[in-house]
Amino acid sequence: MDRRTFITAAGTGAAALSLGAVTAHSATAASPPARTAGAMAGAGRGAHSPYSADDRQLLRWFRDTYRSIEAMTTDFGLATDKIDLSGSGAPVQSRQTSPTNIGCGLWSTVAAAGLGVISETSMRRKLAHTVSAVEKLERHHGFWLNWYDAHDGSVLTRWPGTGDPVRPFLSSVDNAWLVTGLRIAADAAPSLRPRIARILAEADWSYYYTPYDPADPVAGPGQLRGGFWTDTEEPTGHHYGALNTEPRMASYLGIADGSLPGDHYWHLLRTMLPEHGQEQYPQGGYVAMDGVRVWQGHYTHRGRKIVPTWGGSMFEALMVPLFVPEPEWSPRSWGRNHQRYVRSQIDHGMREAEYGYWGFSPSNIPEGGYQEYGVDALGMQVDGYASNTDRTYTTDGAPLPPASAFTNGVVTPHASFLALPYAPREAVANLHALDRDFGAYHDGYGFRDSVNVGTGRVSDFMLALDQGMIAAALAQAIRPGLLQTPFRTGGFRSRVRPLLAKERFSI
């Protein structure tokens, strides 16, 4: 079944469960972060300063990527899960969509206006159309179900193509990305703010939260549930325990709006505790942060100390900083970790596995389906996300498999775009190589979702999630801060920023 799945650590490091996936947010920022190489010397939204040669290339990629988002958007106003480019005619839209996909469509539209690809008038019209559709969607506890029919907004009860039953589920991480997109839309289109405020007034993140219980931290970990099934009001058997994964966007949103306590941040795991089985025995030590005893653990990869993700993928680490300026607010911890994480992904593709290409993150399997790809050594999960379809893993304490063992490596372009702020030249070179050697770029719609660099097979699909990350990453590269204003003000500035300023990873 071609569904996006996301597996995360339980707070205890014991349980895990497949859930739905991801997306991000917009506007002009005060004090934007440093620009990447060749970034435009422009100011606020609507500025039309000349583009450098590097920016013209990035802008071309953005224009085509946004065209794919438009091709995914139904008459009803929602971005579908994906489009199929295998035929000779127009792209074929999927039936299904998720809160994450809808959020991607919203922030991509704001980015398109900010880069001059569409007019402000067109942006407002498109955003209003999507907001009208969102207002019609069935909700529970102020949140959205995981799967809808993108063409009429009805709740999916059977999976398109297979007829398999779809159990109604409220995902904390998927809802975070739709809320992100709505906040960006409200910032970009003031006329929509009252409607969006009414929508978001019902979304209380404490619904997902299990308060910390010092007498029983397993039952009360101070973390967010993965979600709830609405037919029984039954929660998932796990919490999102790992800090360096994209569910932290839900944590930031809840802390910012006051529905979650600030100490929730300190109850998330940098690594699992040393006594718990995981990919690598962690180094580090305990520190007291705001009265919470925090295990500041880290892994080591190729001599680099790194706070790992759960599975070792790129979007777990680098989707959130497209919107929340973690590297700026926490340069010696988050900023340093993001930089090292990208370098380790590059080293895995180029030196360990010797694929000749890099960038590993959950994506379409080129031959069909969906799989979590990553660098196993960068994730806490034992036998986490492999970089290939053959699932070749590394094992703590064992020699690295020879490069010849890493066949059928799957590289996804969105991972290179996420790396733009940290390795701009390598990212652009990698993308050019994927186009030159495999024809991974579709003139008109942007990069296809993935490439098997062993067989040369290129995906026939483009996914809203991955195109949405590409659009946000390009916006950040060309106009830093364009989508970050809602995450630099209000509760993000007063509640989230001080936490990140205190962060002291043991790296």
Legacy VTK file of the C-alpha trace (Angstrom):
# vtk DataFile Version 3.0
C-alpha trace
ASCII
DATASET POLYDATA
POINTS 507 float
0.000 0.000 0.000
1.492 3.336 -1.072
1.147 5.228 2.182
3.624 7.494 3.823
4.737 5.979 7.091
6.830 7.441 9.821
8.294 5.399 12.668
9.406 7.111 15.857
10.806 6.210 19.220
8.676 5.730 22.249
9.664 7.751 25.263
11.027 4.566 26.805
12.905 3.527 23.693
10.818 0.367 23.613
7.756 0.814 21.397
7.350 2.056 17.822
4.495 2.381 15.360
3.930 3.344 11.721
2.135 6.647 11.353
1.474 9.337 8.743
4.083 11.847 7.451
4.973 15.666 7.139
5.327 19.613 5.922
6.021 23.539 6.725
5.440 27.680 7.089
5.861 31.444 5.650
6.531 35.293 5.564
9.178 38.023 5.682
11.451 37.848 8.712
13.062 40.372 10.957
16.746 39.579 11.436
16.857 36.811 8.807
19.583 34.179 9.075
22.734 34.298 6.983
22.182 33.679 3.268
23.446 30.691 1.396
26.003 31.128 -1.379
24.547 33.208 -4.177
21.364 34.143 -2.333
19.425 37.166 -3.514
20.117 40.520 -1.903
16.390 41.270 -1.633
14.241 42.605 1.161
10.583 41.983 2.032
7.868 40.139 0.141
7.264 41.757 -3.235
10.862 42.976 -3.659
12.195 42.518 -7.179
15.948 42.911 -6.846
17.983 41.366 -9.660
18.805 37.713 -9.230
22.339 36.380 -9.401
23.168 33.577 -11.815
22.965 31.068 -8.944
19.596 32.423 -7.900
18.251 32.213 -11.441
18.982 28.491 -11.382
17.264 28.113 -8.020
14.333 30.204 -9.221
13.946 28.015 -12.304
13.798 24.987 -10.039
11.248 26.746 -7.847
9.007 27.725 -10.783
8.816 24.155 -12.019
8.370 22.766 -8.500
5.503 25.141 -7.888
3.955 24.107 -11.183
3.886 20.555 -9.822
2.112 21.818 -6.678
-0.456 23.517 -8.902
-0.867 20.282 -10.869
-1.525 18.466 -7.577
-4.196 20.918 -6.434
-7.761 19.826 -7.083
-10.738 21.976 -8.042
-11.870 21.548 -4.438
-8.726 23.406 -3.347
-6.559 20.744 -1.693
-3.140 19.462 -2.743
-3.298 15.735 -3.434
-0.812 13.284 -2.001
1.027 12.872 -5.315
0.895 13.031 -9.087
1.767 10.293 -11.574
3.949 11.383 -14.510
4.231 8.002 -16.211
1.742 8.778 -18.977
2.177 10.967 -22.040
-0.570 13.385 -21.039
-1.174 15.621 -18.047
-0.097 14.410 -14.599
-2.646 12.153 -12.902
-3.659 13.260 -9.402
-4.043 10.792 -6.560
-7.366 10.589 -4.777
-6.044 10.962 -1.244
-4.576 13.826 0.700
-3.412 14.401 4.276
-3.100 17.419 6.590
0.599 17.533 5.763
-0.020 17.715 2.016
-2.538 20.520 2.513
-0.024 22.461 4.603
2.597 22.028 1.882
0.256 23.538 -0.666
-0.398 26.560 1.531
3.206 27.495 2.224
4.301 26.772 -1.356
1.730 29.299 -2.582
2.987 31.939 -0.155
6.544 31.240 -1.280
5.509 31.572 -4.930
4.163 35.059 -4.291
7.197 36.031 -2.238
9.482 35.043 -5.119
7.359 36.799 -7.756
6.258 33.572 -9.451
2.581 34.436 -8.901
0.951 37.751 -8.044
-0.236 38.762 -4.590
-3.784 38.734 -5.930
-3.385 35.181 -7.207
-1.861 34.120 -3.879
-4.790 35.514 -1.892
-7.292 33.825 -4.191
-5.548 30.456 -3.980
-5.126 30.642 -0.219
-8.766 31.594 0.277
-9.841 28.636 -1.878
-7.783 26.216 0.215
-8.914 27.732 3.514
-12.532 27.339 2.380
-11.853 23.666 1.702
-10.143 23.213 5.077
-13.160 24.748 6.821
-15.333 22.007 5.321
-13.171 19.083 6.470
-14.379 16.863 9.297
-12.417 17.473 12.493
-12.184 15.922 15.950
-10.914 17.740 19.049
-9.983 20.625 16.753
-7.682 18.467 14.612
-7.863 16.871 11.187
-8.018 13.216 10.258
-5.119 11.688 8.415
-6.748 10.959 5.055
-9.364 12.785 3.011
-10.556 12.652 -0.582
-8.753 15.654 -2.069
-11.480 16.084 -4.680
-14.479 16.570 -2.402
-13.152 16.698 1.168
-14.859 13.529 2.359
-13.114 11.320 4.898
-11.435 8.324 3.287
-12.708 5.035 4.658
-11.201 2.846 1.911
-7.738 3.219 0.403
-7.872 4.198 -3.293
-6.851 1.387 -5.603
-6.874 -1.406 -3.029
-10.094 -0.917 -1.099
-8.285 -1.601 2.170
-10.052 -0.036 5.159
-8.671 3.244 6.491
-9.125 3.666 10.216
-9.790 7.306 11.209
-6.703 8.688 12.926
-5.581 12.048 14.334
-1.819 12.372 13.843
-0.007 14.932 15.978
2.809 15.431 13.473
0.582 15.700 10.392
-1.624 18.212 12.147
1.462 20.231 13.056
2.308 20.724 9.389
-1.203 21.836 8.483
-1.203 24.292 11.389
2.187 25.497 10.151
0.783 26.106 6.684
-2.271 27.908 8.071
-0.119 30.178 10.227
1.956 31.081 7.194
-1.174 31.765 5.148
-2.580 34.019 7.878
0.667 35.974 8.005
0.746 36.403 4.216
-2.943 37.268 3.720
-4.311 39.518 6.493
-7.856 39.196 5.133
-7.780 35.503 6.028
-6.566 35.963 9.601
-9.986 35.987 11.300
-11.066 32.798 9.525
-7.800 31.006 10.245
-7.854 32.189 13.856
-11.293 30.606 14.282
-9.999 27.361 12.788
-6.924 27.239 15.012
-8.745 28.269 18.190
-9.954 24.691 18.615
-6.544 23.037 18.155
-5.223 22.397 21.669
-1.944 20.457 21.683
-2.493 19.280 25.249
-4.881 16.721 23.740
-1.808 14.736 22.620
0.271 15.414 25.723
0.990 12.996 28.574
2.220 15.070 31.546
5.500 14.127 33.151
5.204 11.848 36.165
8.484 11.611 38.130
7.137 8.547 39.948
6.530 6.721 36.651
8.303 8.390 33.708
7.440 5.463 31.438
3.699 5.994 31.817
4.125 9.762 32.170
7.055 10.782 29.953
6.097 14.435 29.394
5.856 13.794 25.638
3.308 13.839 22.822
1.360 10.818 21.675
1.715 9.870 18.034
-2.043 10.258 17.774
-5.500 8.866 18.466
-7.931 6.645 16.586
-11.243 8.470 16.659
-13.452 5.391 16.354
-12.402 4.282 19.857
-10.546 7.350 21.219
-7.641 4.952 21.677
-4.151 6.526 21.694
-1.106 5.085 20.018
0.973 2.850 22.229
3.980 5.121 21.922
5.001 8.743 22.338
7.238 10.826 20.108
10.286 10.538 22.318
13.177 11.570 20.071
13.958 15.296 19.968
15.725 15.463 16.601
12.759 14.360 14.489
10.123 16.407 12.675
7.398 15.855 15.322
9.255 18.520 17.326
7.311 21.006 15.176
4.176 19.999 17.107
6.117 20.484 20.346
7.234 23.973 19.302
3.695 24.949 18.262
2.250 23.795 21.583
4.946 25.467 23.675
4.539 28.675 21.659
0.771 28.881 22.138
0.966 27.898 25.809
-0.959 24.626 25.517
2.215 22.665 26.408
4.603 23.431 29.281
8.092 24.607 28.400
9.718 21.697 30.233
8.184 19.353 27.647
11.190 20.270 25.482
13.608 18.885 28.086
11.737 15.582 28.337
12.530 14.774 24.691
15.502 12.488 24.092
18.794 13.608 22.554
19.634 9.908 22.503
17.978 7.132 24.405
19.510 6.452 27.785
22.684 4.333 27.740
20.909 1.367 29.333
18.375 1.167 26.487
19.179 -0.740 23.302
19.757 1.554 20.336
21.901 1.950 17.231
25.020 3.099 19.087
26.056 3.241 22.708
25.778 6.971 23.435
28.372 9.182 25.046
27.533 12.267 27.078
26.311 13.124 30.533
23.431 14.385 32.639
22.750 18.086 33.078
19.997 20.007 34.874
17.879 22.178 32.567
15.079 24.246 34.127
14.897 21.729 36.953
14.775 18.712 34.619
17.545 16.092 34.652
18.435 15.761 30.966
20.603 13.091 29.384
22.691 15.065 26.893
23.842 12.132 24.817
25.389 11.955 21.373
26.599 9.473 18.778
29.811 9.596 16.784
29.915 9.173 13.007
33.196 9.432 11.122
34.690 11.333 14.050
31.766 13.769 14.327
29.719 14.020 17.502
26.059 14.148 16.484
22.652 14.125 18.149
20.890 11.484 16.018
17.398 11.330 14.607
15.162 8.297 15.042
15.792 6.659 11.691
18.688 8.586 10.129
16.782 10.462 7.422
17.258 14.011 6.191
13.762 15.386 6.691
13.617 14.307 10.343
16.513 16.642 11.084
16.063 19.439 8.584
12.396 20.047 7.812
11.703 21.994 11.011
14.514 24.591 10.542
12.948 25.629 7.238
10.493 27.482 9.494
11.905 27.700 13.020
15.360 29.364 12.955
17.069 26.755 15.108
20.593 27.387 13.742
20.310 31.088 14.531
18.755 30.680 17.971
21.014 27.769 18.955
24.170 28.062 16.820
26.457 25.882 18.934
23.908 23.092 19.399
21.222 22.903 16.697
23.272 24.866 14.168
26.351 22.715 14.624
24.319 19.504 14.639
22.495 20.314 11.386
25.823 21.064 9.688
27.375 17.791 10.851
24.271 15.790 9.974
24.460 16.974 6.364
28.180 16.229 6.193
27.579 12.704 7.444
24.837 12.133 4.849
27.268 13.278 2.148
30.032 11.055 3.495
27.745 8.035 3.578
26.752 8.399 -0.056
30.166 9.342 -1.413
32.635 7.493 0.847
30.958 4.716 2.805
28.537 3.328 0.222
30.327 4.909 -2.768
27.077 5.502 -4.618
28.515 8.620 -6.211
25.418 10.537 -5.035
23.855 11.324 -1.674
20.679 12.465 0.078
18.641 9.822 1.893
15.141 10.462 3.227
11.723 8.762 3.082
10.461 8.884 -0.485
8.838 6.994 -3.313
10.488 3.696 -4.185
11.475 4.237 -7.835
9.965 0.889 -8.759
6.754 1.754 -6.874
5.611 2.151 -3.266
7.091 4.148 -0.409
9.997 3.495 1.960
11.890 5.234 4.724
15.442 5.824 3.473
18.246 7.231 5.601
21.717 6.633 7.009
21.308 3.900 9.594
24.244 5.094 11.714
22.578 8.510 12.176
19.410 7.076 13.727
18.615 5.681 17.166
16.448 2.860 15.858
18.322 -0.426 15.589
18.074 -1.407 11.919
16.649 2.014 11.174
16.337 3.571 7.753
18.741 2.071 5.237
20.018 4.037 2.249
19.010 1.332 -0.215
16.116 -0.939 -1.091
18.207 -3.962 -0.098
18.255 -2.636 3.481
21.967 -2.835 4.120
22.522 -1.720 7.711
25.456 -0.783 9.869
25.731 -2.356 13.316
27.214 -0.791 16.429
30.618 -2.269 17.124
30.817 -4.183 13.822
32.931 -3.133 10.848
31.138 -1.074 8.220
29.993 -3.277 5.333
32.134 -2.870 2.214
30.879 -0.403 -0.377
30.004 -3.337 -2.626
27.248 -4.304 -0.144
25.394 -1.039 -0.747
23.587 -1.819 -3.984
20.325 -0.200 -5.131
20.881 3.041 -3.276
17.875 5.360 -3.449
18.572 9.097 -3.495
15.797 11.658 -3.191
16.294 15.223 -4.460
14.405 16.793 -1.564
17.266 15.768 0.741
19.723 17.891 -1.252
17.403 20.876 -1.087
17.158 20.519 2.691
20.967 20.583 2.769
21.215 23.901 0.875
21.846 26.101 3.962
24.642 23.835 5.179
26.405 22.612 2.018
25.133 24.767 -0.872
27.762 23.885 -3.462
27.619 20.159 -2.777
23.809 20.213 -2.812
23.550 21.995 -6.164
26.254 19.765 -7.678
24.436 16.643 -6.468
21.165 17.827 -8.011
22.838 18.608 -11.331
24.399 15.129 -11.300
21.024 13.446 -10.693
19.596 15.311 -13.674
22.623 14.783 -15.927
23.133 11.100 -15.189
19.542 9.891 -14.734
17.207 12.490 -16.192
15.724 13.077 -12.748
14.476 16.555 -13.659
11.168 17.004 -15.443
11.146 20.209 -17.509
7.902 21.723 -16.373
7.377 20.096 -12.964
10.791 19.863 -11.294
12.630 16.925 -9.790
11.019 13.521 -9.729
10.786 11.997 -6.291
13.685 9.556 -6.231
16.348 7.693 -8.190
17.755 4.195 -7.752
21.347 5.102 -8.509
22.274 1.434 -8.861
19.770 0.572 -11.588
19.137 4.047 -12.960
15.383 3.734 -12.366
13.725 7.118 -11.761
10.413 7.495 -9.941
7.299 8.197 -11.999
5.817 10.189 -9.129
6.077 13.533 -7.407
4.863 13.722 -3.804
3.299 16.822 -2.271
5.311 16.339 0.901
8.629 16.251 -0.904
7.781 18.989 -3.417
6.584 21.102 -0.499
9.924 20.693 1.271
11.730 21.601 -1.952
9.602 24.730 -2.391
10.227 25.846 1.195
13.955 25.133 0.970
14.289 27.095 -2.274
12.355 30.005 -0.790
14.706 30.028 2.183
17.772 29.877 -0.095
16.627 32.693 -2.379
14.893 34.917 0.195
16.002 33.917 3.688
13.244 34.274 6.247
10.430 34.406 3.694
8.401 31.698 5.457
9.694 32.238 8.989
7.901 35.324 10.345
5.164 33.424 12.233
7.892 31.429 13.965
10.005 34.408 15.002
7.276 36.331 16.793
4.771 35.845 19.625
5.175 32.669 21.646
7.970 31.397 19.425
10.061 34.401 20.385
9.036 34.506 24.055
8.788 30.783 24.864
10.622 28.683 22.257
13.643 30.868 21.580
14.799 30.921 25.247
14.730 27.110 25.337
16.881 26.865 22.216
19.250 29.501 23.575
19.776 27.336 26.676
20.334 24.146 24.688
23.784 22.620 25.164
24.196 19.454 23.121
27.226 17.436 24.212
28.675 17.698 20.707
LINES 1 508
507 0 1 2 3 4 5 6 7 8 9 10 11 12 13 14 15 16 17 18 19 20 21 22 23 24 25 26 27 28 29 30 31 32 33 34 35 36 37 38 39 40 41 42 43 44 45 46 47 48 49 50 51 52 53 54 55 56 57 58 59 60 61 62 63 64 65 66 67 68 69 70 71 72 73 74 75 76 77 78 79 80 81 82 83 84 85 86 87 88 89 90 91 92 93 94 95 96 97 98 99 100 101 102 103 104 105 106 107 108 109 110 111 112 113 114 115 116 117 118 119 120 121 122 123 124 125 126 127 128 129 130 131 132 133 134 135 136 137 138 139 140 141 142 143 144 145 146 147 148 149 150 151 152 153 154 155 156 157 158 159 160 161 162 163 164 165 166 167 168 169 170 171 172 173 174 175 176 177 178 179 180 181 182 183 184 185 186 187 188 189 190 191 192 193 194 195 196 197 198 199 200 201 202 203 204 205 206 207 208 209 210 211 212 213 214 215 216 217 218 219 220 221 222 223 224 225 226 227 228 229 230 231 232 233 234 235 236 237 238 239 240 241 242 243 244 245 246 247 248 249 250 251 252 253 254 255 256 257 258 259 260 261 262 263 264 265 266 267 268 269 270 271 272 273 274 275 276 277 278 279 280 281 282 283 284 285 286 287 288 289 290 291 292 293 294 295 296 297 298 299 300 301 302 303 304 305 306 307 308 309 310 311 312 313 314 315 316 317 318 319 320 321 322 323 324 325 326 327 328 329 330 331 332 333 334 335 336 337 338 339 340 341 342 343 344 345 346 347 348 349 350 351 352 353 354 355 356 357 358 359 360 361 362 363 364 365 366 367 368 369 370 371 372 373 374 375 376 377 378 379 380 381 382 383 384 385 386 387 388 389 390 391 392 393 394 395 396 397 398 399 400 401 402 403 404 405 406 407 408 409 410 411 412 413 414 415 416 417 418 419 420 421 422 423 424 425 426 427 428 429 430 431 432 433 434 435 436 437 438 439 440 441 442 443 444 445 446 447 448 449 450 451 452 453 454 455 456 457 458 459 460 461 462 463 464 465 466 467 468 469 470 471 472 473 474 475 476 477 478 479 480 481 482 483 484 485 486 487 488 489 490 491 492 493 494 495 496 497 498 499 500 501 502 503 504 505 506
